[in-house]
Amino acid sequence: MTAEPLIELRAVSKRFGGVQALDSVSLRIGRRAVHGLVGENGAGKSTLAKIIAGVHQPDSGALLVDGDETRFRTPRQALGAGIAAIAQEIALVPARPVAENVLLGIEPRRLGVVEGRELRRRFDELDRNSGFGLPGEALVRRLRPAQQQQVEILRALARRARLIVMDEPTASLTADEAAALLRMIRTLAESDTSTLLVSHKLEEVLSVADTVTVMRDGQVVRTGPVAEETPHSLIAGMIGRAQELTFPPKRPPPRGAAIALEARGLSRQGVIEDVNLQVHAGEIVGLAGLVGSGRSEVARALFGADPLDAGEIRIDGRTARIARPRDAVRAGIAMVPESRKDQGLLMVRPVRENETLPRLREFTNAGVVRLRREREQARRLSDRTGVRAPSIETPVVGLSGGNQQKVLFAKWLMRRPRVLIADEPTRGVDVGAKSQLHEMLAALAAEGVAILLISSEVEEVLGLAHRVLVMHDGRLVAELAGEEASEESIMRAAFGAQPAR
């Protein structure tokens, strides 16, 4: 590795609305190197990678390539400088052949017409040098995920990439396919193509990277040789922040409280496998794990938003046949989804309509909405949840994130649910709103509501939950309670790491 890095970031910061995604981040990526980037969900890893790849532009700070300051406004500009990105979601043209995808946009042409023979010759040369052995004439949609990823790598090499940014590249691969990709990453480094490897799989990072950077809360905690790190030291670096919130006192559910929600053998091929859980009345059970571990998929299955291949859902000891969200609501299940804008609220409609929507039939007579009664109920719900808006006729889009989230809670509280599934209930809200939402969850549990809490913030799970279930690769891998439940034990289970010896 030469003294001058291939890529350097100096004091780069990036904010999205009220969220500080990156805070004065400095980083150097060397030549002929594999650089690992690790951190919890929301640590800023993907934002940093996207700035390097030209997807986002920094608010402040500098990006240097070969020692020269530059600013990429598009991924195409980054590609022109030799930086290619391979996202977790493959971006190929599924109905076209492999060879065409590899050389898309740089096809050999004569008089504006693609030269098929020359295109195939260039593809064959790239494929031979890589050792992939990809079928150039096969349609991309017929390839396995690992082969599609190889197509993406060949695309980058065809454009003479000097740095390939890979975000969770082994997430959809088998163990053998992941091992083959990691070997390819090392081969790329030896042939003068560096890799920035963003991954939750710590053992993989340690097995292939030369250098690893640990991020936490939008900042770099440290950068150093992988030889000086272990999975446990990386986890300690990722979770070593001070707790900023205070949580309401935990009230244990009454002795002998009934099981309000029970799931038996929930399975959906490739997503979740044999998930079993119970939540008692008045209990808050945390469901922890990394993004992609299956947490939200379990929630959506319980609420009828996603189909199941197998499994049984029981409410108060009785089997509930839940094929769609309407069935879940009738069974007494309410859900606060992870994205209020995409899944929870009608953003351009007023607070009133959003809060009363699940029970709209109660305000109609012969198909006509009884506005006076609806408004009275909406005011009561807003007062109960602390929604601050100019009026109940204000469109939800005009409210702050915290007030939008309170409206999302309010819509389910006109009739107390038996079970509340709260998926990322405080995402994108400020500290004050978080505390109010935490108090609301604790109060609902005290009233006897069974709560399944999903959160990427481990301290939130620990601060609210009586028990913590941890998911990894679609399966429940740990149940923690009392002194066993700590940030370190949860993160070890979430990352699939073995307990420290």
N, C-alpha and C positions, 0 to 999 in steps of 0.2 A: 504494500500500500504506500503510495507516494505521500509526501508531506501535504501537497495541495489536494483537497478532497474533490470528488466529482460534483457533489451537491453540498451546499451549506445553507442553513437557515440561521439568520441572526435576529434574535429578539422578535420573532414573528408572533403577532396576536390576531385573533379572529373572534368576532362576536356575532351571534345570531339572535336578534331581538334582545331579550334580557339575559341570555345565556352566554357566558364567556367561555367559548369552546377552547381557545388557545390563549395562553397568557405569557407573552415574552419567551417563546420557545426558541432555543438555539440547538442546532443539530448538524453533525457532519457525517456524510456518507462517502466512504472511500471508493476507490477504483478496484475492480476485480474482487469485490467483497460481497458478503451476505450480511445485511444489517437487520437484526430483529427489533420489532417494536411491540411492546406488551403493555397492558394496563387493563383496568376494569372497564365495564361498559360506561361510556360517557367520559372517559379519561382524555379524549381528544385525538386518539390514534388515527381514526379514519379522516378526520378533518385535516390533520397534518399531511396525511398521504395524498388527499385530494388537492391540497395546495401545491404540493410538489408536482402532481400530475396535471395541473392547470384547470381542474374542475372548479375550485374556489380561488379567490384572490385574497391575500392578507389585508387586514385593515392597517397594519403598520409592520415595520420590520423589513428585512431584505432577504431575497432568495438569490443565491449565487450559483452559477453553473460554470465550471472550469475557472473559478475565481472572478468571473464577471457578473455583476448584478444584472438581474433580468426580472421580468414580470410576465408570467403566462396568463393570458386572458381566456384561452380556450385549451382543451386537451390537444387540439391539432398543433398549436404552437409548441406545447411541451414535447409532442412527438417529433416535431421538427428539430428539437434540441437533443433528441435521442432518449426521451423519457416516455415509456409506455406503461399503461396501467391495465391490470387484469382484476376486475371487480369480482366480488363473491357471486354476483349474478352474471352468468356468461352473456356477452353481447355479440351474438353471431346471427347470421341470416340462415335460419334453420332449413329453408326450402332450397338452398343452393349447395353445390358441391363443396367439399373441403378445400380444394385448390383455389376455387374462386374466392372463398372467404379469406384465405390466407393472403391473397394478393389484391383484395378489394380496395379500389382507389388508386392502386399503383400498377394496374394491369399493363402489360406490354401492348402497345397499339400501333397500328399503321393506318394512316388516313382516317383516324377516329374509330377504327374497328379493332376490337380485341383480337390479338393473335393467340388462338387457342394452343397451338403447338408450343410456342415460346412460353406461354403461361405455365403449361404443364412441365416444361423443362426446368423452369426456375423453381417451381414447387418441388419437383423431384430432388433437385439439388439441396434445397433447404431441408427437406425431410430426411434425406440420406445423411447429411451432416449432423442432424439432431439425433438420429437413431430411433425416432418415434415409430416409423413404419406405418404412417397413416394412409388410408385409402383415398387418393386424391379425387376420385370420381364419386365417392359416397356422399349422400346428402347428410348435412350436419345433424339433422334431427334424429338420424338413426345411430348416432355415435353414443357411447357411454359418456357420463360426465367427465371422466378422466381424459378421454380422447378429445372432448370439446375443449378442455383446458389446454391440451397440447396444441390444438388449432390456434388458440389465443396466443400461446407462446411463439409459435411459428409466425403469426402475424407481426408480433413485436420484432422478431429477428429479421423478418423481411424488410422492416423499416429501419434496420441497423440500430436498434435500441441499445443504449449503453447502460440504462437503468430500467429494470422492470419492477413496478410497484405491484405487489400481490397482497390483496386483502382477504384473509381467511381462505387461502387457496385449497386447503384439504377438507373443507367443511362437508362437502358432499361426496368424498372419495372413500373407498374401502381402505383398509390398513395397507394392503399391498400396493394399491394405486398411490396412496399418500407417500409411501416409502420411495416409489419410483420417481414421483415428482420432486421429492427432496434431493434425490441423487442428481436429477436434472439441474436443480438450482445450483448445486456445487459445481457441476460441469460448466454451467453458464459463467460462473465466477472465474473459473480457470481459463475460459475463452474470452475474457475481457468484458463480460456483461454482469454488472452488479444487480443485486436484488434487495429491495426493501420488503421484508416479510412481516406483515401485520397479522398476528395470530393469537388466539386464546390458548392454543395448545403448546404449553411451555416446554414439554419434553421435545417437541419437534423443533422449536426455536433453538433450544440448547444443542440439539444434535447437528444442526446445519449452519447456524450463524457464526460469524467471527466476532461480532460485536452486538450488544443488546442495549436498547434504551428502554427504561421504565418510565411510564407516564402516570400522573395522578392529578385529577382535577384541572386538566388543561395545562399542566406544567411538566417539565422534565425533572424527574427525581434524580436520576443518574444515568450515565452511559459508561459502559466498560466492557472488557473482554468477557465472553461467555465462560471462559475457563474459571472465572472468579464467582460464577453464579450457580445456584441450584434452583429447582422449582420452588422450594420453600423460601429462599432469599428473595426471589422475584415476587412471590406473593406478599411477603412482608413489606417490600417496597411499594407494592400497589395499594395496600390497605392501611398504610401508616399515617393516615390523616387524623387530625383531631376532630372529634364530634362537635358539630356546630349547633345541633338542635337538642332541645330537651323534649322528652316525650311524656305523655300523660301516664299516671300510675297504672300498672297492669292489675286488673282485677281478674283473678282466675275464674273460670266458669264454675257455676254451682256444682257441688259434689253430686255425682250421679246424673249430670246433665245429659239429655238425650242426644243421640247422634242425629243431627239435622241433615247433613249431607254425607253420602257415602258413594264412592266410585269403586267399581270392581272390574279389574282387567281391561281398562280402557286401552284400545289399540287402534292405530291407523297406520297402515304400511308406510314405512319410511319417515314417519313423523313422531309418533309416540308408541311405546310398547309396554303392555301389561302394567298400567298405572293403577295403583290402589291407594286410596286415601279416605280419611274420615275427618269431619269437622263437627264438633259438638255445638249445641246451642250456647251462645255466649262466648265462644272461643274464637280467637284470631289465629289462624294457621298461615304461616308464611310459606310461599313457594318460591324458592330461590334457584338461581342458575344463570348461566350466561345466555346472551342473546343467541337463539338458535337451539337451545337445549330442549325446547318443547314446552316451556312454561305457558306461554300464551296459547299454544295449541291445545293444551289441557283445558284452559279456561274456555276457549271457543267451543270445544267439544261438549263441555258441561252445559253451556248455554244454547246448544243446538245450532251454532253458527257454522260448524264444520261437521261433516259426517264421520261416523265411526265404523270401523270394520268389525269390531267386537267390543263387548263390555256392557256393564249395567250401571245405571245411575239410580240411587235410592234417596228419597226425601222422607224424613221421619219414618224410616223403616219400610217404606212402600216403594216398589219399582215405579219410576217415572219414565214414560215413553216420550223422549225428547228428540224430535226430528228437526225442529226449527226453533228460533228464539221465542215465538209465540207460545210454544209448548212449555218452555222454561219459565216464562213469566206466569203462566197459569199454575205451574207447580210451585210457585213461590220463590223463584230464583231471579235476582236482579244482577246486572253486570255493568260496571264502569270500565269501558274498554280502554286499551292503551293509547289510542289516538282519538281525542275528542273531536277533532276536525273532520276526520275521515269516517269514523265509525259511531260517534256518540251524539253529535249535535247537528241541527239544521242551522248552519252558521248565519244565513241571511234572514232567518225568521226571528221573531221577538222572543224575549225571555219567557213570556207567558206561554206561547205555543210549545216551546221546548219542554217546559216543566210539566205541562199537563198531557203531553202527547201519549204516554203509555196508558192513560186512563181517559182518553178523549171521549169514549162512549158515554161516560158518566156525565158529560156536559152537553150532550146532544139530545135533541127532541125532534123526531121525524127528520133526522139528517141536518138539523140546524143547531149550531153551537149556541149554547146559552152563555153569552159573554159575561154577564154580570157575575154569575156563579164561578165561571172559569177564572175571572180576574181575582175574585176573593181568594180562591184556592192558591193561585200563583203568588199572591202577596204573602200568604201564610208560609208557603214553601220557601220563598226568598228570605223572609224574616228568620225562619228556622235555620237555614244554611248560611246566613250572613252574606247573601248576594248583594253587592253594591252596584247599582245601575241607576242611571237617570230616571228610568221608569221600567215597568214590566213590559212595555211596548218597545224597548230598545232592542235592536237586532243584536244577537249574541256576538257577532263578529266585532262589534264595537266595544266589547268588554275586555278587561285584562285577562291574562291567562288564568290567574287564580279565581276570578269570578266566573269565567267560563267553566272551570272545573267544578265550582260549587253548583252551578246550574245542572251540570251532569249528575251530581249527587241528588239534587232536589227532585229531578224527574222520577226517581225511584222511591221517594219517601212519602208520597201521598198515602200509600198503603205499605205498612212495614213489611219488608220482605222476610222470608224465612232464612234465605241464604243470600249473601252479597258477595259477588266475585269482583274484586277491585284490582284491575291490572294497571300498574304504574299510576296510582291514584294522585300522585303529586308531581308528575312530570311537567316541567316547564312552568312552575309557579315559584313565587318568591318565598323567602323563609317564613314571613308572617302568614301567608296563605297555607303553607305546609303545616304549620302548627295548628291552625284552625281545622284543617282536614284531618289531622291526626286525632284531635279532640273529638271530631265527629265520628270517626271510626271506633274509637274507644267507647263513646257513648252508645253507639248502635250495638256493640257487643254487650255492654252492660244491660241493654234492653232485651237481650236474648237472641240477637241476630247472629247466625254463624257466618264468619267472614273468612274467605280465602283471599289472602293478600299476596300479590305478585309485585315485586319491585326489583329494579336493578341496583338500588341503593341498599347495600347490605346493612348499614346502620339503621335504616328505616325498618327493615324486616326485624332486626334484633330489638329495636325500640318498641315495637308494637305487638309482635307475635308471641303467643304462649308456646307454640311449637314451630319448628322450621323443617320443612321438607326440601331436599335439594335434588335438582335434576341435572343429568348429564347425558347428552346424546339420546334424548327421547325417553330416558328411564329415570325412575326415582332411585337414587343411589344412597341417600342418607336421611335419617330422621334425627333431629337434634333438639334437645330441650334442656332447660336449666343451665348448669355450668358447662355442659358439652357444647352449647350453642355460642360460638364466638365468630368473629369475622374470619379468623384464620381457618377454623374448622369448616366453615361454610365454603370459603374460597378453595380450600383443598379438594373438597368433594365436587364443587362445580367445575374445577379444572381437571378432575379425574386423577389427582395426585394421591399417592399413598400417604397415610399418616406419618408424621415425623417420628424418627426413632430416637 
